[in-house]
Amino acid sequence: MLIGFIGIISALLQGGYVRRAMSKTGEAVMARRGVSSCAVGLVLLAILPIFATSRVGLAVRLLQGAAVCLAFTSATVVNALTAHASLQCDETLEEGKGEKENAHPELAKGRALGRFRSSGQLGRAIGPLLG
């Protein structure tokens, strides 16, 4: 139920808030907000065991608050960083490439974004193993 709750909140935030707010605040600011939300969510999860046996109602509320914070993180960070990376991509191709690739400069941006997303996925897979 908790993971479903996070998914629904994340989808609502991504479609309702992030899409509109990112054009006003910018990608870097939105990514920072998401990382800050992650920190708050992890702090809430860290203090949760203190109240798990004595005040169960408070513990449940802390868990729900942490879930909302992590849902906000899920809705913002990857999307904002990908959008920010796309704005940083150089539109020109490297010297010495064939004429076929020079005819399509958008391929350079696609390649750069593909590398960015692939390295992010690799980090999410290897990070927990190293931690």
PyMOL commands that set and color helices and strands:
alter all, ss='L'
color gray80, all
select helices_A, chain A and resi 2-25+27-51+56-88+99-102+106-130
alter helices_A, ss='H'
color red, helices_A
deselect
rebuild
show_as cartoon
